[in-house]
Amino acid sequence: MSPTTLPAGLEHGHVTFLGAGPGDPGLLTLRAVEALANADVLVVEHDVLDVVRGHARQGVSVLRVEVDSSTDTQPAPGTSQRAVIDGVSTTAGIPPTRDAAHLVMEAARGGRRVVRAVSGDPGLDTYAAEEMLACAAAGVPFEVVPGVATAVGVPAYAGVPLRDAQGADVRFVDARTASDRCWTEVGASDGTAVVSTTLDSVAAAAGELVAAGRKPDTPMTVTVAGTTTRQRTWTATLGTIAQTLKQAKVLPSPEGGRPVIAVVGERSAAAQRDQLSWFESKPLFGWRVLVPRTKEQAASLSDQLRSYGAVPHEVPTIAVEPPRTPQQMERAVKGLVTGRYEWIAFTSVNAVKAVREKFEEYGLDARAFAGIKVAAVGEQTANALIAFGVKPDLVPSGEQSAAGLLEDWPPYDPVFDPIDRVFLPRADIATETLVAGLIELGWEVDDVTAYRTVRASPPPAETREAIKGGGFDAVLFTSSSTVRNLVGIAGKPHNVTVIACIGPATAKTAEEHGLRVDVMAPEPSVHRLAEALADFGTKRRTAALEAGDPVTRPSERRPGARRRRNSG
C-alpha cells in the first residue's frame, strides 16, 4: 500500500504511541497525560490499562489486548493474542504483531485519536516499532511519547543506582530472548548488568552469568512489581540468590513467574541499598489503609496516604440524600436572592453541593451570592466554594471546625451590619455548636436542613471479609459516626489492624465498640491524622530494624498477637 493512500475511513485519524512507564502512574509524563485526556480510543494490555485509566477522559473506548502468557510484557513470536473490541473478545489467527497493528488501524478510522499505550518506553518495544511501521505504510499520522524504561525506573525505585562516579559500563539483557553470545559478552564484562527476567527464572539467569565468567560473589538485587506498592527487593549474590529466594519462601508460579528486574555488578550499589532504598522505606509502604468516608471526602486524604506509600481503600459509610421536606431549603435559597441574609455559613462540602444543586434547579449561579458574606468551616469546604465560583470571605485561621469558625466570626453590629440574619445550610445530624455561638454573638440564624445523612449500603463481601479477617493494616476514623457506621455495615476491624482516630470523641466511640486506639491526631484534622499514622509507621519500622527483625506490615503479624481492649 502506498504511504499516501489511506484505507477508507482512516482520513484524519491519529495514533500516539505512548510509554506508560514501569507501573507507577506518577511516572507518566505531562505529554502522556495530555494525550490520554484527548484520546478517543485506548489500545492497551490489562496491566497498562491500570496505569493510564485515571487520566483518560470519561467515555473513552478501550480495546484491550490480552497476551496468553502472563510472563511476557509483549508476546513472543507465535504466541496467541486476544483483543477485546467494544466488549467482545476475539482470538487472532495471525501473528500478534500484525494483529495489534490491525487493532490500531481499525481504531483510527473515522478520524479518531488513538493512544497505543505500552509498558515502559515505546522505543524499547519491538512490537510497537512494527505497529509504527504499519502506520507509516498506511499514511496514518502518528507520534511517539517516550516513557520511563522499566529497566531504568525499577532499579531507581529499588535504591540501586546503575552508575557510580567511576562511570561503570551498563548492559541491558532480556533473559527471555538472550543468546549464548549475549551471555558471554555480559559475563566477560565487569560492568553493571540489568537483567529482565522472571521470578522463577532469576536463579537460572544468575547461573548463566556465572558460567559466562562472573564471580559467584558478585552482588545482585532482584526486584518484583517495581515502582508499585507491591514492590519487593531481595539483595544477594549470583551464587546465593537461589537460597535467598527459597528462605524468603518465594514459591514457583504456575503462570510461569512474575516479571522482575535484576541488577548485577560490583558497582551497582547493592551494598548501600539499605541507605538508598527511598521507596520501600516509606513510613506506610504497602499498608492497606481503610478510609471510611465518601469518595469526594476521601480524595485528598487518599492522595496523602499514597505519598506515604500506602494503598488506600475507600469505603463510604454514609450516603447523602435530600431533606424529607424541601420547602425550608427552597425558602432559604429564595431569601438569598431577595436580600434576607447578611451571611451564609457552609460547614461541609456536602452543604455546598446541596446549595449548588438547588441553585441549578432554579437556574441560578454563583452571581446570586453578590452582596452576601460567605463563610467556610475549612479548606476543603472553601475549595468546593471556589470550584463553584465563590471565594469565601471567612475561613478559620486556627482550628478548622465550628468552634474555630466562631473564634473568627465578628459579632453583630447594628451600625455596620444592615441585616442581622445568617443562613446555615447543614446536615440533619449536625451539632448545635455553631447555632448557639452565632446567637451569642447577636446574630439571628436560619438553621436549615440542606441534606440528610444515612448509613451507606454494606461494602462488597470481599471488603467485609478483609475488615474482619485482618486484611487491612490500618483504618482511619474521622468521626464517631464513621466508627458506628463502619461497624454497623461491615463489622469490627480485626485485632491486628491499627486503629487511628481524629480526636478524643472519636476515640471514645471506638473504645465503646471494643476497639483499641493506637493512633490519635494531635489536632482534629484529617491531614494531621494521616501524618500521625505515618509517624506511627516510621517508629514501628525503626523498632523492627533496631531489633534486627524483618519489617512487616500489621496484617502480616501472627493472628491473635494483639488484644483489643474490651469496654464491657
C-alpha positions as CSV (number, residue, x, y, z in Angstrom):
1,M,0.0,0.0,0.0
2,S,1.4,3.4,-0.9
3,P,2.0,5.7,2.1
4,T,-0.2,8.3,0.5
5,T,-3.1,6.0,0.1
6,L,-5.4,5.7,3.2
7,P,-7.9,2.9,3.7
8,A,-11.5,4.0,3.6
9,G,-12.5,5.8,6.7
10,L,-8.9,6.4,8.0
11,E,-8.7,10.1,6.9
12,H,-7.5,12.4,9.7
13,G,-7.1,9.6,12.2
14,H,-4.1,9.9,14.5
15,V,-2.1,7.5,16.7
16,T,0.0,8.3,19.8
17,F,2.4,5.5,20.8
18,L,2.8,6.2,24.5
19,G,5.2,4.8,27.1
20,A,3.3,4.1,30.3
21,G,6.4,3.5,32.3
22,P,7.1,0.6,34.7
23,G,3.9,0.7,36.7
24,D,3.7,3.8,38.9
25,P,1.1,6.1,37.3
26,G,3.0,9.1,38.8
27,L,5.8,8.4,36.3
28,L,3.6,9.3,33.3
29,T,5.0,12.4,31.5
30,L,3.0,15.6,31.1
31,R,2.7,14.9,27.4
32,A,1.3,11.4,28.1
33,V,-1.3,12.8,30.5
34,E,-2.3,15.3,27.8
35,A,-2.6,12.7,25.1
36,L,-4.7,10.4,27.3
37,A,-7.1,13.2,28.2
38,N,-7.7,13.8,24.4
39,A,-7.9,10.2,23.3
40,D,-11.0,8.7,21.7
41,V,-9.7,5.2,21.8
42,L,-7.1,3.4,24.1
43,V,-5.3,0.2,22.8
44,V,-3.7,-1.3,25.9
45,E,-2.8,-4.5,27.8
46,H,-4.6,-5.1,31.1
47,D,-1.7,-4.1,33.3
48,V,-1.0,-0.9,31.3
49,L,-4.7,0.0,31.5
50,D,-4.5,0.2,35.3
51,V,-1.7,2.8,34.9
52,V,-3.4,5.1,32.4
53,R,-7.1,4.8,33.0
54,G,-7.1,7.6,35.6
55,H,-6.0,10.1,33.0
56,A,-8.3,9.1,30.2
57,R,-11.5,11.1,29.6
58,Q,-14.9,9.7,30.5
59,G,-16.4,7.7,27.7
60,V,-13.2,6.7,26.0
61,S,-13.3,3.4,24.1
62,V,-10.9,0.7,25.3
63,L,-9.5,-2.0,23.1
64,R,-7.8,-4.3,25.5
65,V,-5.1,-6.6,24.2
66,E,-4.6,-9.7,26.3
67,V,-1.5,-11.9,26.0
68,D,-2.0,-15.6,26.9
69,S,1.4,-15.9,28.6
70,S,1.5,-13.8,31.8
71,T,5.3,-13.9,31.9
72,D,5.8,-11.5,29.0
73,T,5.0,-7.9,28.7
74,Q,4.9,-8.4,24.9
75,P,4.0,-11.7,23.2
76,A,6.8,-13.9,21.8
77,P,6.6,-14.7,18.1
78,G,4.0,-17.4,17.5
79,T,2.0,-16.9,20.8
80,S,-1.7,-16.0,20.6
81,Q,-3.1,-12.6,21.5
82,R,-6.7,-11.9,22.2
83,A,-8.3,-8.5,21.7
84,V,-11.4,-7.2,23.4
85,I,-13.1,-4.9,21.0
86,D,-16.1,-3.0,22.3
87,G,-16.6,-5.6,24.9
88,V,-16.3,-8.6,22.6
89,S,-13.2,-10.9,23.0
90,T,-11.7,-12.3,19.8
91,T,-8.7,-14.6,19.2
92,A,-6.4,-13.5,16.4
93,G,-5.3,-16.2,14.0
94,I,-2.5,-14.2,12.6
95,P,0.9,-13.2,14.2
96,P,0.2,-11.0,17.2
97,T,2.3,-8.1,16.0
98,R,0.2,-7.7,12.8
99,D,-3.0,-8.2,14.9
100,A,-2.0,-5.3,17.2
101,A,-1.3,-3.1,14.3
102,H,-4.6,-4.1,12.8
103,L,-6.3,-3.0,16.0
104,V,-4.6,0.3,16.0
105,M,-5.5,1.0,12.3
106,E,-9.2,0.0,12.9
107,A,-9.3,2.2,16.0
108,A,-8.1,5.2,13.9
109,R,-11.0,5.0,11.5
110,G,-13.3,8.0,11.2
111,G,-10.7,10.5,12.4
112,R,-10.4,9.1,15.9
113,R,-7.5,9.9,18.2
114,V,-5.9,6.7,19.3
115,V,-3.4,6.1,22.1
116,R,-1.5,2.9,21.9
117,A,0.0,2.6,25.4
118,V,2.8,0.1,26.1
119,S,4.7,-0.7,29.3
120,G,8.0,1.1,29.7
121,D,9.1,3.0,26.7
122,P,7.9,2.5,23.1
123,G,11.4,2.8,21.7
124,L,12.4,-0.3,23.6
125,D,9.3,-2.3,22.4
126,T,9.9,-4.3,19.3
127,Y,6.2,-4.8,18.6
128,A,5.4,-1.1,19.0
129,A,8.1,-0.4,16.4
130,E,6.3,-2.7,13.9
131,E,3.0,-1.1,14.6
132,M,4.6,2.3,13.9
133,L,5.9,1.0,10.6
134,A,2.4,-0.2,9.7
135,C,1.0,3.3,10.4
136,A,3.7,4.8,8.2
137,A,3.0,2.4,5.4
138,A,-0.7,3.3,5.5
139,G,-0.1,7.0,5.8
140,V,-1.7,7.2,9.2
141,P,-0.1,10.1,11.1
142,F,1.5,9.2,14.5
143,E,3.7,10.5,17.2
144,V,5.7,8.8,20.0
145,V,5.6,9.9,23.7
146,P,8.6,8.3,25.4
147,G,8.1,6.7,28.8
148,V,10.4,5.7,31.7
149,A,12.0,2.4,30.7
150,T,11.3,-0.4,33.1
151,A,14.9,-1.5,33.2
152,V,15.9,2.1,34.4
153,G,12.9,3.0,36.5
154,V,12.7,-0.1,38.6
155,P,16.3,0.0,39.9
156,A,15.8,3.7,40.7
157,Y,12.8,2.8,42.9
158,A,14.8,-0.1,44.5
159,G,17.5,2.3,45.5
160,V,20.1,0.7,43.1
161,P,21.9,3.4,41.0
162,L,23.2,1.8,37.8
163,R,26.3,4.0,37.6
164,D,28.8,5.4,40.1
165,A,31.5,8.1,40.0
166,Q,33.8,5.8,38.0
167,G,31.2,5.5,35.3
168,A,30.7,1.8,35.1
169,D,29.6,0.3,31.8
170,V,25.9,-0.7,31.9
171,R,24.4,-3.5,29.8
172,F,20.8,-4.4,29.5
173,V,19.8,-8.1,28.9
174,D,16.4,-9.7,28.3
175,A,17.0,-13.2,29.7
176,R,13.9,-14.5,27.9
177,T,15.5,-13.9,24.5
178,A,19.2,-13.6,25.2
179,S,21.5,-15.7,23.0
180,D,24.6,-17.6,24.2
181,R,26.7,-14.9,22.7
182,C,24.9,-12.2,24.6
183,W,25.5,-14.0,28.0
184,T,29.2,-14.5,27.0
185,E,29.6,-10.8,26.4
186,V,27.9,-9.7,29.6
187,G,29.8,-12.3,31.6
188,A,33.1,-11.1,30.3
189,S,32.3,-7.5,31.3
190,D,32.9,-6.1,34.8
191,G,30.2,-3.5,34.3
192,T,26.6,-3.4,35.7
193,A,24.1,-5.8,34.1
194,V,20.4,-5.1,34.2
195,V,18.6,-8.3,33.5
196,S,14.9,-8.5,32.7
197,T,13.7,-12.0,33.6
198,T,11.0,-13.7,35.7
199,L,11.0,-14.7,39.4
200,D,11.1,-18.4,38.5
201,S,14.0,-17.9,36.1
202,V,16.2,-15.5,38.0
203,A,18.4,-18.2,39.5
204,A,18.9,-19.7,36.0
205,A,19.9,-16.2,34.8
206,A,22.4,-15.9,37.6
207,G,23.8,-19.3,36.7
208,E,24.2,-18.2,33.1
209,L,26.3,-15.2,34.2
210,V,28.5,-17.3,36.5
211,A,29.0,-19.8,33.6
212,A,30.0,-16.9,31.4
213,G,32.7,-15.7,33.8
214,R,31.1,-13.5,36.5
215,K,32.2,-14.4,40.1
216,P,29.6,-16.1,42.3
217,D,30.1,-13.4,45.0
218,T,29.1,-10.6,42.6
219,P,26.3,-8.5,44.3
220,M,22.8,-8.9,42.9
221,T,19.4,-7.3,43.6
222,V,16.1,-8.7,42.4
223,T,13.0,-6.5,42.3
224,V,9.5,-7.7,41.7
225,A,6.5,-5.4,41.0
226,G,8.8,-2.5,40.7
227,T,7.6,1.1,41.2
228,T,4.3,-0.1,42.7
229,T,3.3,-0.5,46.4
230,R,3.7,-4.3,45.8
231,Q,7.4,-3.8,45.1
232,R,9.8,-6.1,46.9
233,T,13.5,-6.3,46.6
234,W,16.0,-9.0,47.7
235,T,19.7,-8.5,48.0
236,A,22.1,-11.4,47.5
237,T,24.9,-12.5,45.2
238,L,24.9,-14.5,42.0
239,G,25.8,-17.6,44.0
240,T,23.3,-17.1,46.8
241,I,20.2,-15.7,45.1
242,A,18.5,-19.1,44.8
243,Q,18.9,-19.8,48.5
244,T,17.8,-16.2,49.4
245,L,14.6,-16.6,47.4
246,K,14.0,-20.1,49.0
247,Q,14.4,-18.7,52.5
248,A,12.0,-15.8,51.6
249,K,9.5,-18.6,50.7
250,V,9.2,-17.3,47.1
251,L,7.4,-20.2,45.5
252,P,7.3,-21.1,41.8
253,S,4.4,-19.6,40.0
254,P,2.0,-21.8,38.0
255,E,1.8,-19.0,35.4
256,G,5.5,-19.1,34.8
257,G,6.7,-16.4,37.1
258,R,6.3,-12.7,37.6
259,P,8.5,-10.3,35.7
260,V,11.5,-9.0,37.7
261,I,14.4,-6.7,37.2
262,A,17.8,-8.0,38.5
263,V,20.8,-5.7,38.8
264,V,24.2,-7.4,38.9
265,G,27.6,-5.8,39.4
266,E,30.3,-4.8,41.8
267,R,29.4,-1.1,41.4
268,S,25.6,-1.5,41.4
269,A,25.4,0.0,44.9
270,A,23.7,-3.2,46.1
271,A,25.7,-2.9,49.3
272,Q,24.3,0.6,50.0
273,R,20.7,-0.3,49.3
274,D,19.8,0.0,53.0
275,Q,20.7,3.7,52.7
276,L,19.4,4.3,49.2
277,S,16.1,2.4,49.4
278,W,13.9,5.5,49.5
279,F,10.7,3.9,48.1
280,E,10.3,0.7,50.1
281,S,11.3,2.6,53.3
282,K,8.4,5.0,53.1
283,P,6.6,5.0,56.5
284,L,3.4,3.2,55.3
285,F,4.9,1.3,52.4
286,G,2.5,-1.4,51.2
287,W,0.0,-0.8,54.0
288,R,-3.6,-1.3,53.0
289,V,-5.4,1.6,54.8
290,L,-9.2,1.7,55.1
291,V,-10.6,5.1,54.6
292,P,-14.3,5.1,55.7
293,R,-15.6,8.3,54.1
294,T,-17.4,9.3,50.9
295,K,-15.3,9.2,47.8
296,E,-15.4,13.0,47.5
297,Q,-14.3,13.5,51.1
298,A,-11.6,10.8,50.8
299,A,-9.8,12.1,47.7
300,S,-7.2,14.4,49.3
301,L,-6.7,12.1,52.3
302,S,-6.1,9.1,50.0
303,D,-3.6,11.2,48.0
304,Q,-1.7,12.0,51.2
305,L,-1.7,8.3,52.2
306,R,-0.3,7.3,48.8
307,S,2.6,9.8,49.3
308,Y,3.5,7.7,52.4
309,G,3.5,4.5,50.3
310,A,0.1,3.3,51.5
311,V,-2.7,1.7,49.4
312,P,-5.9,3.5,50.4
313,H,-9.2,1.7,50.1
314,E,-12.2,4.0,50.3
315,V,-15.4,2.6,51.8
316,P,-18.4,5.0,52.1
317,T,-20.1,4.7,55.5
318,I,-22.7,7.4,54.9
319,A,-24.9,8.3,51.9
320,V,-26.2,11.8,51.3
321,E,-29.9,12.3,50.5
322,P,-32.2,15.4,50.1
323,P,-34.2,16.5,53.1
324,R,-37.6,14.9,53.6
325,T,-39.3,18.3,53.4
326,P,-37.6,20.6,50.8
327,Q,-39.8,23.6,51.4
328,Q,-37.5,25.1,54.1
329,M,-34.5,24.9,51.8
330,E,-36.4,26.4,48.9
331,R,-37.5,29.4,51.0
332,A,-33.9,30.0,52.3
333,V,-32.5,29.9,48.7
334,K,-35.1,32.4,47.6
335,G,-34.2,34.5,50.6
336,L,-30.6,34.7,49.4
337,V,-31.8,36.3,46.2
338,T,-34.1,38.7,47.9
339,G,-31.6,40.0,50.4
340,R,-32.8,38.3,53.5
341,Y,-29.3,37.3,54.7
342,E,-26.0,39.1,55.6
343,W,-24.1,35.8,55.9
344,I,-24.2,32.2,54.7
345,A,-22.1,29.7,56.5
346,F,-21.0,26.4,54.9
347,T,-20.0,23.6,57.4
348,S,-19.2,20.9,54.9
349,V,-18.6,20.1,51.2
350,N,-22.0,18.4,51.2
351,A,-23.7,21.7,52.2
352,V,-22.0,23.4,49.3
353,K,-23.2,20.7,47.0
354,A,-26.8,20.9,48.3
355,V,-27.0,24.6,47.8
356,R,-25.4,24.4,44.4
357,E,-27.9,21.8,43.2
358,K,-30.8,23.9,44.4
359,F,-29.3,26.9,42.6
360,E,-29.1,24.9,39.4
361,E,-32.7,23.8,39.9
362,Y,-33.7,27.5,39.9
363,G,-31.4,28.5,37.0
364,L,-29.1,30.4,39.4
365,D,-25.3,30.5,39.6
366,A,-22.6,32.0,41.8
367,R,-23.7,35.5,41.0
368,A,-26.6,35.0,43.4
369,F,-24.1,35.4,46.2
370,A,-23.5,39.0,45.3
371,G,-23.7,41.2,48.4
372,I,-23.7,38.3,50.8
373,K,-20.7,37.4,53.0
374,V,-19.7,33.7,52.7
375,A,-18.0,31.6,55.5
376,A,-16.4,28.1,55.1
377,V,-15.6,25.9,58.0
378,G,-12.3,24.7,56.5
379,E,-10.1,24.4,53.4
380,Q,-11.9,21.6,51.8
381,T,-15.2,23.4,52.0
382,A,-13.6,26.6,50.8
383,N,-12.2,24.7,47.8
384,A,-15.7,23.4,47.0
385,L,-16.9,27.0,47.0
386,I,-14.1,28.2,44.8
387,A,-14.9,25.5,42.3
388,F,-18.5,26.9,42.3
389,G,-17.1,30.3,41.6
390,V,-17.4,31.8,45.1
391,K,-14.4,33.0,47.1
392,P,-15.3,32.7,50.9
393,D,-14.9,35.9,53.0
394,L,-14.2,33.9,56.2
395,V,-12.2,30.7,56.8
396,P,-11.0,29.8,60.3
397,S,-7.4,31.0,60.9
398,G,-7.0,28.3,63.5
399,E,-8.9,25.1,64.1
400,Q,-11.0,24.1,61.1
401,S,-14.2,23.4,63.0
402,A,-17.4,25.1,64.1
403,A,-15.5,26.3,67.2
404,G,-12.7,27.6,65.1
405,L,-15.2,29.4,62.8
406,L,-16.8,31.1,65.9
407,E,-13.4,32.3,67.1
408,D,-13.1,34.5,64.0
409,W,-16.7,35.3,63.4
410,P,-17.5,39.0,64.0
411,P,-20.3,40.0,66.5
412,Y,-23.4,41.6,65.0
413,D,-23.0,45.4,64.9
414,P,-26.3,47.2,64.1
415,V,-24.3,50.2,62.8
416,F,-22.2,48.3,60.2
417,D,-24.4,45.3,59.5
418,P,-27.6,46.2,57.7
419,I,-29.0,42.7,58.1
420,D,-28.7,40.5,61.2
421,R,-29.5,37.1,59.8
422,V,-27.3,34.1,58.9
423,F,-28.3,31.3,56.6
424,L,-26.8,28.0,57.9
425,P,-27.4,25.0,55.5
426,R,-26.3,21.8,57.2
427,A,-26.9,18.1,57.8
428,D,-29.8,16.8,59.7
429,I,-27.5,15.4,62.4
430,A,-25.2,18.4,62.8
431,T,-24.4,19.7,66.3
432,E,-25.8,22.9,67.8
433,T,-22.4,24.4,68.5
434,L,-22.3,26.9,65.6
435,V,-26.0,27.9,66.0
436,A,-25.6,28.7,69.7
437,G,-22.3,30.5,69.2
438,L,-23.8,32.8,66.4
439,I,-26.8,33.6,68.6
440,E,-24.5,34.5,71.4
441,L,-22.7,36.9,69.0
442,G,-26.0,38.7,68.3
443,W,-27.0,37.0,65.0
444,E,-30.3,35.6,64.0
445,V,-29.9,32.1,62.5
446,D,-32.0,30.3,59.9
447,D,-30.8,26.8,60.7
448,V,-31.9,24.8,57.6
449,T,-31.6,21.1,56.9
450,A,-29.9,21.0,53.5
451,Y,-29.3,17.3,53.3
452,R,-29.7,14.1,55.3
453,T,-27.0,11.6,56.1
454,V,-28.0,7.9,56.1
455,R,-26.0,4.8,56.6
456,A,-24.4,3.6,53.4
457,S,-25.0,0.1,51.9
458,P,-22.6,-2.6,53.1
459,P,-19.4,-2.9,51.0
460,P,-18.7,-6.0,48.9
461,A,-18.3,-9.3,50.7
462,E,-14.6,-9.3,49.9
463,T,-14.1,-6.0,51.7
464,R,-16.1,-7.1,54.7
465,E,-14.0,-10.2,55.0
466,A,-10.8,-8.2,54.7
467,I,-12.0,-5.9,57.5
468,K,-13.0,-8.7,59.9
469,G,-10.2,-11.0,58.9
470,G,-7.2,-8.7,59.2
471,G,-6.7,-7.9,55.6
472,F,-6.3,-4.2,56.3
473,D,-3.2,-2.8,58.1
474,A,-4.9,0.3,59.4
475,V,-8.3,2.1,59.5
476,L,-8.7,5.9,59.8
477,F,-11.8,7.0,61.8
478,T,-12.6,10.7,61.1
479,S,-15.7,10.9,63.3
480,S,-17.8,9.0,65.8
481,S,-20.3,8.3,63.0
482,T,-17.7,6.6,60.8
483,V,-17.0,4.2,63.7
484,R,-20.6,3.4,64.3
485,N,-21.5,3.1,60.6
486,L,-18.5,1.0,59.6
487,V,-19.1,-1.5,62.4
488,G,-22.7,-1.5,61.5
489,I,-22.3,-2.2,57.8
490,A,-19.1,-4.3,57.8
491,G,-18.3,-5.5,61.3
492,K,-15.3,-4.7,63.7
493,P,-11.8,-4.4,62.3
494,H,-9.6,-7.4,63.2
495,N,-7.3,-7.1,66.3
496,V,-4.1,-6.8,64.1
497,T,-5.5,-3.7,62.4
498,V,-4.1,-0.3,63.6
499,I,-6.9,2.0,64.7
500,A,-6.3,5.7,64.1
501,C,-8.8,8.3,65.3
502,I,-9.1,12.0,64.6
503,G,-9.8,13.1,68.2
504,P,-10.8,12.1,71.7
505,A,-14.6,11.9,71.0
506,T,-14.0,9.6,68.1
507,A,-11.5,7.5,70.1
508,K,-14.1,7.2,72.9
509,T,-16.6,5.9,70.5
510,A,-14.1,3.4,69.1
511,E,-13.3,2.1,72.6
512,E,-17.0,1.8,73.3
513,H,-17.2,-0.6,70.3
514,G,-14.4,-2.7,71.7
515,L,-11.6,-1.2,69.6
516,R,-8.2,-0.3,71.0
517,V,-6.9,3.1,69.7
518,D,-3.3,3.0,68.5
519,V,-3.0,6.5,66.9
520,M,-4.7,9.8,67.6
521,A,-4.3,13.0,65.7
522,P,-2.7,15.9,67.7
523,E,-5.5,18.1,66.4
524,P,-8.8,17.4,64.6
525,S,-7.6,17.4,61.0
526,V,-7.7,14.5,58.5
527,H,-4.3,15.6,57.3
528,R,-2.8,15.6,60.8
529,L,-4.4,12.2,61.3
530,A,-2.6,10.8,58.2
531,E,0.6,12.3,59.5
532,A,0.1,10.7,62.9
533,L,-0.3,7.3,61.2
534,A,2.8,7.9,59.2
535,D,4.7,8.7,62.3
536,F,3.4,5.5,63.9
537,G,4.6,3.5,60.9
538,T,8.1,5.1,61.0
539,K,8.5,4.3,64.7
540,R,7.3,0.7,64.1
541,R,9.8,0.3,61.2
542,T,12.7,1.8,63.2
543,A,12.0,-0.5,66.1
544,A,12.0,-3.6,63.9
545,L,15.3,-2.6,62.3
546,E,16.9,-1.9,65.6
547,A,15.8,-5.2,66.9
548,G,17.1,-7.0,63.8
549,D,13.7,-8.1,62.9
550,P,12.2,-8.1,59.3
551,V,10.0,-5.1,58.6
552,T,6.4,-6.3,58.2
553,R,3.0,-4.8,57.9
554,P,0.5,-5.1,60.7
555,S,-1.6,-7.5,58.6
556,E,1.4,-9.8,58.3
557,R,1.5,-10.4,62.1
558,R,0.5,-13.6,63.7
559,P,-3.3,-13.6,64.3
560,G,-4.1,-13.1,67.9
561,A,-0.7,-11.4,68.7
562,R,-2.5,-8.3,69.8
563,R,-5.5,-8.0,72.0
564,R,-8.3,-5.5,71.8
565,R,-9.5,-3.6,74.8
566,N,-12.9,-4.6,75.9
567,S,-15.1,-1.9,77.2
568,G,-17.6,-4.3,78.7
